[in-house]
Amino acid sequence: MAMLETTFAHIAQALLWPVLLLVALGFVYALWTAGATLMEALQRRRPGYRTLQVADDSSLEGLELQIARRLEPTRLLGRVAPLLGLIATMVPLGPALQSVAAGQGQQALAVFSSAFSGVVLALAAAAIALVVYSVRRRWLIAELLSIKAEKGWA
């Protein structure tokens, strides 16, 4: 049983750096997509602005697929980032608690600090992504309704 626990602990520790890297990349992507959404908001002030690609042979299903493809990255970030933040918090807590038990409070404090930084960045990335997702979803649905009216689709 102890060997299994040790193996799990080693696997969890090996996941920490990749998870922290994903949290950092997710946060950068969230900031980038928020900026892109702000730029799109400015562009949407122009009459007739449209992001969906409509061809003569476009179908409703094809346009819905375009919408899903555009929204999927931010939707996934909004859902996965909190999970990554939880992993980034939980992995260092085991060694930190061992440090506390050994009377090394300063070392444990440093570990706790980095663990909480990871979850804060992950939650910020998720919050930004969910706002961007909601705004873009509303815009794209409005475009789809406009196209449906133009094409006479029911």
LINNOR-V30356 format. One record per backbone hydrogen bond with DSSP energy under -1.0 kcal/mol. CO is the residue of the C=O (numbers start at 1). NH is the residue of the N-H. E is the energy in kcal/mol with one decimal. If there is no record, write none. Layout:
CO_NH_E / CO_NH_E
This chain:
1_5_-2.2 / 2_6_-2.4 / 3_7_-2.3 / 4_8_-2.5 / 5_9_-2.3 / 6_10_-2.3 / 7_11_-2.4 / 8_12_-2.8 / 9_13_-2.4 / 10_14_-2.1 / 11_15_-1.3 / 15_19_-2.4 / 16_20_-2.7 / 17_21_-2.4 / 18_22_-2.3 / 19_23_-2.5 / 20_24_-2.3 / 21_25_-2.6 / 22_26_-2.7 / 23_27_-2.3 / 24_28_-2.3 / 25_29_-2.7 / 26_30_-2.4 / 27_31_-2.2 / 28_32_-2.5 / 29_33_-3.0 / 30_34_-2.0 / 31_35_-2.2 / 32_36_-2.5 / 33_37_-2.0 / 34_38_-2.1 / 35_39_-2.3 / 36_40_-2.3 / 37_41_-2.3 / 38_42_-1.7 / 39_43_-2.1 / 40_44_-2.3 / 42_45_-1.1 / 43_46_-1.6 / 46_49_-1.4 / 55_58_-1.8 / 59_63_-2.1 / 60_64_-2.3 / 61_65_-2.1 / 62_66_-2.0 / 63_67_-2.2 / 64_68_-2.4 / 65_69_-2.6 / 66_70_-2.0 / 67_71_-2.0 / 68_72_-2.0 / 71_75_-2.3 / 72_76_-2.8 / 73_77_-2.2 / 74_78_-2.3 / 75_79_-1.2 / 76_80_-3.2 / 77_81_-2.2 / 80_84_-2.3 / 81_85_-2.6 / 82_86_-2.1 / 83_87_-2.1 / 84_88_-2.8 / 85_89_-1.4 / 86_90_-2.9 / 87_91_-2.3 / 92_96_-2.0 / 93_97_-2.7 / 94_98_-1.9 / 95_99_-2.1 / 96_100_-2.2 / 97_101_-2.3 / 98_102_-1.6 / 99_104_-3.1 / 100_103_-1.5 / 104_108_-1.9 / 105_109_-2.4 / 106_110_-1.8 / 107_111_-1.7 / 108_112_-2.7 / 109_113_-2.3 / 110_114_-1.9 / 111_115_-2.3 / 112_116_-2.4 / 113_117_-1.7 / 114_118_-1.7 / 115_119_-1.4 / 116_120_-2.2 / 117_121_-2.3 / 118_122_-2.0 / 119_123_-2.6 / 120_124_-2.3 / 121_125_-2.5 / 122_126_-2.3 / 123_127_-2.5 / 124_128_-2.5 / 125_129_-2.6 / 126_130_-2.5 / 127_131_-1.9 / 128_132_-2.7 / 129_133_-2.8 / 130_134_-2.2 / 131_135_-2.4 / 132_136_-2.8 / 133_137_-2.5 / 134_138_-2.0 / 135_139_-2.2 / 136_140_-2.8 / 137_141_-2.5 / 138_142_-2.1 / 139_143_-2.3 / 140_144_-2.5 / 141_145_-2.5 / 142_146_-2.0 / 143_147_-2.6 / 144_148_-2.7 / 145_149_-2.0 / 146_150_-2.3 / 147_151_-2.7 / 148_152_-1.0 / 148_153_-1.9
